[in-house]
């Protein structure tokens, strides 16, 4: 986590490992979401883990434009112009089942 914080902004979401593949991908269940990503180790299924979601790897799309299981519903709460980019803050919908990869 220290390295992720040192390298810039990340969103950290604590959860439990529900799947770990031989290819180094791990799936967490956290805050009602299933989050799949790469993992350097081999955490045990059921163990606590934290996903670091890098802001530059997260996108915003209109309703209905993302395939099933490829996003979560959220409400944009703030947009800040940052020169070459925008900083968008969003709040997950109260019943936001989904998957972030």
N, C-alpha and C positions, 0 to 999 in steps of 0.2 A: 504494500500500500504506500509506503514511503516513496518509492520510485515513481509510482503513478501520480502522487501529489506533487512531487518535485518536477515532473515533466509537463505540468500544466493542469488545467481544470479537468476534473472528472466528476461524475455522479457515482457515488458508492451506494450499492444496494445489498444489504445483508440477506442471506437466505440459506437454504439447505440444498446439498447436492442430491439430485434425483437420478442422474445418469452420468457416466464417465466412459468415453469411448477409447479404444486403443489408439486412435489417431490424435489424441490429445485434446479433444473437445469435451467440454463439461456442460451439463445443463443444471441450472439452479431453479428452484421455485422460491420466489421472493415477492412479497407484497402482492400476491395473487397473480404474478406473472411467471412465465417460463422463459428464462434467459439462457441462450446457448452461446458459448464462446470458446476461445482457446485457453488452455491451462498448461502451465509449465510442469506441474506435478501430476500425481494421480490421487486426487482426494477420494476418500471412501464415500460410497453412497450413504446418505444420511448425515454426513458431517456438515458443520457450519462452514460457510464460505461467503466471500464478498465479491460481487461483480463490480468492476470499474468500467463505467460507460463513458467513453471519450466523446465530448460534444461534437467533434468534427466527423464522427461516424454515425451521428443521429440525424435523420432528415425529417422534414415536415411535409405532409402531403394532404390534399383535399380528401374529404370523406369518400370512401368507395374506390379510391384509386390504387390502393395497395392490396396485394393478394392475401388470401386467407392465411392467418397465422404469421403474418409478416409485420405486424405493428400493433400499437395500442391506441385507444381513443384518449385524447387529451384536449384540454382547452387552453389556447394561447392566452397568457395573462400579461405579457409584456414583450415589447420589441424595441431593441435599442440599436441604432445605427452605429457601427464600429469601423467606419471607413470602408475597407475592402470586404467586410462581412457584416452580418446581423447577429445580434445576441437575442435569441428567442427563449423566453421562459414559458413553461407550460405546466399545467396541473393535470395529473391523470384523472380521468373520469372515475367516479366512485365505484362503478362496476366495470372496470376496464380489464376484462380477461383478454389475454393475448400472449404474444411471444415477441421478444426482441432478440435479434441475432446480430 
